Amino acid sequence: MFSVTTTASREILAATARSHADGMALRVAALREADGSVRYGMGFDDERQDDLVIDGDGITVLISPRSQPLLENTTLDF
């Protein structure tokens, strides 16, 4: 399961206010590179069909089916 710490949640909420993205969810993505490393990305986005939706600590996190295996048992911290 993917989780977000309380500290990270507070920072994400502050970022939504600064970015005028109030009400939007945070999309977290991961992609395996050709050399085996994993590249991560985040940004505010709208929910898409088949997204894993995680609600907690005042924020909503979206993870696409493609990223889910790479983010399993991951914690987002700040």
Secondary structure, DSSP 8 states (H G I E B T S, - for coil): --EE-HHHHHHHHHHHHHTT-TT-EEEEEEEE-TTS-EEEEEEEE---TT-EEEEETTEEEEE-TTTHHHHTT-EE--
